[in-house]
Amino acid sequence: MTEMKEIHIIGGGMAGTEAAWQVMQQGIPVVLHEMRPVRKTDVHQTDGLAEMVCSNSFRSDDYENNAVGLLHEEMRRCNSLIMAAAQENSVPAGSALAVDRLGLSKTVQERLEANPLFTMVREEVAQIPPEDWDNVIIATGPLTSDALAQSILEMTGENELAFFDAIAPIIYKDSINFDKAWYQSRYDKGDTADYINLPLNKEQYETLIDDLIDQEKYDYKDWEKNTPYFDGCMPIEVMAERGRETLRFGPMKPVGLTNPHSDEDPYAVLQLRQDNKLGTLYNMVGFQTKMKYGAQTETFRKIPGLEEAKFARLGGLHRNTFINSPNLLDSNLRLKMQPRLRFAGQISGVEGYVESAAMGLMAGRFAAAERLGTEISPPPMTTAFGALIHYITGGQIPGVGDRKHFQPMNVNFGIMPVLEGKKMKRKDRKPAKSQRALEALAHWLDETRLKSD
């Protein structure tokens, strides 16, 4: 048997590492190009593969009632490295799947480097790869280097698309005042009390809103001024500016929580979610911010329980880049004008760590099948995989294929086809869609079976 030619993958984030894993499961060598630490980004703190820089949560793990939970399950059934590593490095978070971010990165890198088919090259790929790279997955993520982004822009002729993304501060647990804070999951969901809760009365909440609106923020550069925010990761101060009650009906909603330190119901509640396996770090849930560092510490230490808070990381804002996938990609995630190139992850127009890894998984399978001399169709649109691919590539969703205002999307049941047949109660619809999805995925796996299945 002749030696199999390698597949090149650019980017060592969630999508790139998952793609590499899927390719190697088919006995095909991989060369993974990661620019860190040769060229750093504005937000990464390490040079580890699959480093999460924002929330440590993979969101809900309930596959029957939540679309991202369904995507978790579909990935597990496709032998996902990211989902296996997430499970091994999980931390308490109620019904959500949250992880020790550094532990997950370490596990992913060790698994890849243990495979003799894996080669990692620490370098920046600053332009479209040469022609002799005949099977390439570009998974450079939202922080694609300026040089490569410009090269892609020049090749495609499309206007560059971008949105702002924000990250939340992380606090050392031993600096939290538990005379005011308490452990509880909202509505006591999950097996344990997984969140630390910080109560605010009306006066404290109003002071917080005033500070969020008035505190000094980082200025935008000229080219950033017309860049929109992504709604799923909006800065806390932007939410405050949209209405003084917005936070109380969003990340600070006080419902489903009981303060053991007081008979008075809290007016608003800030929740902290465990950020590492040791339980020494906690993330401020929903508190993404673009305030200056001094303003962050001044504002957040006014919150009851955080008077002496020590921050392992303060919040920040960065600009994410993605391509106009509906115009550029086919259903196998190939660039129509250069089919040797595939795109995966957030640069392809999905939003979220899980969604990025899922598109890496699909790109890896597509690329591997092509190297083996065949082609596989994408999963049906009734699956979470298929619905995402249809969304970003135009598919058959009315109004998607020719959109001029394409924006990244998290997985959700709304991008999946409606249920056919008899009417059912609202509470039964999501479980029915999930059951339909997993049955369709099983059939697709049987039809497109690869070595690892």
NORFEN-V60835 format. One record per pair of residues at least 12 apart in sequence whose ideal C-beta (glycine too) atoms are under 7 Angstrom apart, sorted by sequence separation. I is the first residue (numbers start at 1). GAP is how many residues later the second one is. D is the distance in Angstrom with one decimal. If there is no record, write none. Layout:
I/GAP/D
I/GAP/D
This chain:
20/12/5.3
183/12/7.0
254/12/4.6
257/12/5.5
272/12/6.1
273/12/5.1
86/13/5.0
183/13/6.1
184/13/5.6
254/13/6.4
272/13/6.6
419/13/5.7
58/14/6.8
89/14/3.8
254/14/5.5
270/14/6.6
271/14/4.5
297/14/6.6
329/14/6.2
345/14/5.7
381/14/6.7
419/14/6.4
34/15/6.7
89/15/4.5
181/15/5.3
182/15/5.5
254/15/4.8
333/15/6.6
344/15/4.6
345/15/5.7
7/16/5.2
16/16/6.3
181/16/6.3
252/16/4.3
344/16/4.6
362/16/6.9
181/17/5.3
252/17/5.9
413/17/5.9
416/17/5.9
86/18/6.0
89/18/6.0
180/18/6.8
252/18/5.9
296/18/5.1
391/18/5.5
397/18/6.9
85/19/5.1
88/19/5.7
126/19/6.6
296/19/6.1
329/19/6.8
344/19/3.7
12/20/5.7
127/20/6.7
176/20/6.4
217/20/6.8
248/20/5.0
323/20/6.3
413/20/5.6
7/21/5.9
9/21/6.0
124/21/5.7
126/21/3.9
127/21/6.6
247/21/6.6
293/21/5.0
342/21/4.9
12/22/3.5
85/22/4.1
126/22/5.7
4/23/6.6
6/23/4.2
7/23/5.6
8/23/5.1
9/23/4.9
10/23/4.8
11/23/6.9
85/23/5.0
125/23/6.1
128/23/5.1
142/23/6.5
325/23/5.3
362/23/6.1
388/23/5.6
4/24/5.1
6/24/6.3
9/24/7.0
127/24/4.2
212/24/6.0
213/24/6.5
322/24/6.2
323/24/6.1
325/24/4.2
342/24/6.7
387/24/7.0
391/24/5.0
4/25/6.3
6/25/5.1
8/25/6.7
72/25/6.7
212/25/4.2
322/25/5.3
323/25/6.7
342/25/6.0
82/26/6.9
289/26/3.8
320/26/6.6
321/26/6.5
322/26/6.9
323/26/6.8
333/26/6.9
81/27/6.2
128/27/5.6
213/27/5.5
288/27/6.0
290/27/3.9
322/27/5.1
358/27/6.2
362/27/6.5
384/27/5.3
58/28/5.8
212/28/4.1
213/28/5.8
287/28/6.7
387/28/4.6
333/29/6.6
359/29/6.7
387/29/4.6
81/30/6.0
333/30/4.9
358/30/6.5
209/31/5.1
281/31/5.4
17/32/5.2
50/32/6.8
17/33/4.8
62/33/5.7
270/33/5.9
333/33/6.1
355/33/6.2
61/34/6.5
251/34/5.9
332/34/4.6
382/34/6.2
60/35/5.9
61/35/6.5
209/35/5.3
251/35/2.6
381/35/6.8
382/35/5.9
14/36/5.6
57/36/6.2
60/36/5.7
61/36/4.1
250/36/6.6
381/36/5.9
12/37/4.2
13/37/6.2
59/37/5.7
350/38/5.8
57/39/5.2
58/39/4.2
58/40/6.9
57/41/4.4
58/41/6.7
56/42/5.1
350/42/6.1
56/43/5.5
332/43/7.0
349/43/4.1
348/44/5.6
56/45/4.9
332/46/6.8
331/47/5.0
52/49/4.4
236/50/6.9
236/51/5.0
52/52/6.9
236/52/6.1
237/52/6.2
235/53/5.3
236/53/5.2
237/53/7.0
384/53/6.0
25/54/6.5
50/54/6.3
51/54/4.9
234/54/6.8
235/54/5.2
237/54/6.2
382/54/5.4
383/54/4.6
50/55/5.1
233/55/5.5
235/55/4.8
355/55/6.2
382/55/5.7
49/56/6.2
355/56/5.5
48/57/3.9
349/57/6.5
351/57/3.9
383/57/5.2
48/58/6.7
50/58/4.1
331/58/6.3
350/58/6.2
351/58/6.0
352/58/5.0
382/58/4.7
383/58/4.9
46/59/6.9
49/59/5.4
349/59/5.3
350/59/6.4
351/59/5.0
21/60/3.8
49/60/4.4
197/60/5.7
199/60/5.0
380/60/4.6
48/61/5.8
18/62/6.4
205/62/5.2
331/62/5.5
346/62/6.8
379/62/6.1
18/63/5.8
49/63/6.8
164/63/5.6
205/63/4.5
329/63/6.9
330/63/6.5
17/64/6.6
18/64/5.0
163/64/6.2
329/64/4.9
380/64/6.3
162/65/5.3
163/65/5.2
164/65/4.9
165/65/5.7
202/65/4.5
379/65/4.7
163/66/6.4
164/66/6.8
200/66/6.4
201/66/5.2
326/66/6.9
163/67/4.6
166/67/5.6
199/67/3.6
200/67/5.8
325/67/4.3
326/67/6.3
14/68/5.9
165/68/5.1
200/68/4.6
325/68/5.9
326/68/3.9
166/69/4.7
187/69/3.8
186/70/3.9
199/70/5.6
186/71/5.9
198/71/6.6
197/72/5.3
198/72/4.4
218/72/5.5
376/72/4.1
184/73/5.7
217/73/5.2
184/74/7.0
197/74/5.7
217/74/5.5
218/74/6.2
326/74/5.9
216/75/7.0
217/75/6.7
326/75/5.5
195/76/4.6
196/76/4.1
215/76/5.1
216/76/5.0
182/77/6.7
195/77/6.4
326/77/6.1
182/78/5.2
195/78/5.9
182/79/6.7
216/79/5.2
194/80/6.9
215/80/3.9
326/80/5.7
180/81/6.3
325/81/7.0
369/81/6.9
235/82/6.7
324/82/5.6
368/82/6.7
38/84/5.5
215/84/5.7
38/85/5.9
39/85/4.6
365/85/6.6
32/86/7.0
34/86/6.4
38/86/5.9
196/86/5.9
322/86/5.8
30/87/6.2
212/87/6.7
29/88/4.5
30/88/5.6
31/88/4.8
32/88/4.9
33/88/5.1
34/88/6.0
35/88/6.5
211/88/4.4
28/89/6.9
30/89/6.9
35/89/4.0
31/90/6.2
33/90/6.0
17/91/5.2
21/91/6.6
24/91/5.2
94/91/4.0
211/91/6.9
20/92/6.0
33/92/5.1
227/92/6.2
24/93/4.6
24/94/6.3
95/94/5.0
208/94/6.8
17/95/6.3
94/95/4.7
95/95/5.4
207/95/6.3
208/95/6.7
224/95/6.3
94/96/3.6
20/98/6.7
218/99/6.5
43/100/6.9
92/100/5.5
94/100/4.7
204/100/6.5
93/101/5.1
94/101/6.9
171/101/6.5
41/102/4.5
92/102/4.0
200/103/6.6
200/104/6.4
170/105/5.4
198/105/5.6
199/105/6.2
39/106/6.2
173/106/6.5
198/106/5.9
173/107/5.5
198/107/4.3
172/108/6.5
173/108/6.7
198/108/6.5
172/109/6.5
173/109/5.5
35/110/6.3
170/111/5.3
171/111/5.2
170/112/6.9
54/113/4.8
55/113/6.9
170/113/5.3
171/113/6.7
53/114/6.3
10/115/4.9
168/115/5.7
169/115/5.1
168/116/4.8
19/118/5.0
169/118/6.4
168/119/4.5
232/119/6.0
19/120/6.0
168/120/4.9
8/121/6.4
167/121/5.9
230/121/6.3
166/122/3.4
16/123/3.8
166/123/6.3
15/124/3.9
43/124/6.6
166/124/6.0
180/124/4.6
181/124/4.1
8/125/4.7
180/125/4.0
10/126/6.9
13/126/6.5
11/127/6.9
169/127/6.3
7/128/4.7
8/128/4.8
9/128/4.6
10/128/5.0
11/128/3.9
13/128/4.6
177/128/4.7
10/129/6.5
11/129/4.0
176/129/5.7
7/130/7.0
9/130/6.2
10/130/5.7
11/130/5.7
176/130/6.8
177/130/6.2
169/131/6.8
177/131/6.8
175/133/5.5
176/133/6.8
175/134/5.1
175/135/4.0
171/138/5.2
172/138/4.5
171/139/6.9
171/140/5.9
172/140/5.8
170/141/6.8
171/141/6.9
169/142/5.4
170/142/4.5
170/143/4.4
169/144/6.2
169/145/5.1
169/146/4.8
168/147/5.3
167/148/5.6
166/149/6.5
167/149/5.4
166/150/7.0
166/151/4.9
164/153/5.9
165/153/5.8
164/155/6.0
165/155/4.8
162/157/5.5
163/157/5.5
162/158/6.0
162/159/5.1
160/161/6.5
161/161/5.5
161/162/6.8
161/163/5.8
158/165/6.8
158/166/4.7
156/167/7.0
158/169/6.4
158/170/6.5
152/171/6.7
149/172/5.3
156/172/5.8
101/174/6.8
102/174/6.7
103/174/5.2
98/175/6.0
101/175/7.0
143/175/6.8
98/176/6.5
100/176/4.6
100/177/3.6
144/177/5.1
142/178/3.2
230/178/6.3
232/178/5.8
54/179/6.9
142/179/5.9
93/180/5.7
142/180/6.7
93/181/6.7
92/182/5.8
91/183/4.4
91/185/6.9
91/186/5.8
89/188/6.2
138/203/6.2
144/203/5.8
136/204/6.0
138/204/6.9
141/204/5.5
142/204/4.5
135/205/6.2
136/205/5.1
137/205/4.7
138/205/5.1
139/205/4.5
141/205/5.2
142/205/6.7
134/206/5.2
136/206/6.8
139/206/4.5
141/206/5.9
137/207/5.5
140/207/5.7
138/209/6.8
57/216/6.5
56/219/5.1
139/221/5.7
137/226/5.0
56/227/6.1
137/227/7.0
55/228/6.4
137/230/5.8
135/232/5.5
135/235/6.3
135/236/5.7
163/244/7.0
161/245/6.7
163/245/6.8
43/273/6.5
43/275/5.3
82/275/4.2
42/276/5.2
80/277/6.9
80/281/5.8
72/282/6.7
75/282/6.9
71/283/5.6
75/283/5.8
78/283/5.9
71/284/7.0
68/286/5.6
75/286/6.1
71/287/5.6
58/295/6.4
59/295/6.9
58/296/5.2
52/301/6.1
74/309/6.1
74/310/5.4
74/311/5.6
71/313/4.2
70/314/4.8
67/317/6.1
19/325/5.8
15/329/4.3
16/329/7.0
15/330/2.8
14/331/6.4
13/332/6.2
11/334/7.0
14/339/5.2
18/339/4.5
22/339/5.5
28/340/5.5
71/340/5.1
15/341/4.6
19/341/4.1
23/341/4.8
14/342/4.5
15/342/6.1
18/342/3.7
19/342/7.0
22/342/3.1
26/342/4.2
13/343/6.9
14/343/4.1
18/343/4.9
21/343/7.0
22/343/5.3
28/343/5.3
68/343/5.5
15/344/5.8
16/344/6.2
19/344/5.1
20/344/6.9
23/344/6.1
67/344/4.7
15/345/3.2
19/345/3.6
23/345/4.8
67/345/4.8
14/346/6.4
18/346/6.5
22/346/6.4
26/346/6.5
67/346/4.9
7/360/5.3
74/363/7.0
7/364/6.1
70/364/4.9
77/364/6.3
65/365/4.9
73/365/6.7
64/366/6.9
65/366/6.4
4/367/6.8
64/367/4.6
70/367/5.8
74/367/5.4
64/370/5.2
63/371/5.8
79/373/5.1
26/424/5.6
27/424/6.5
26/425/5.2
25/426/6.4
26/426/6.8
25/427/3.7
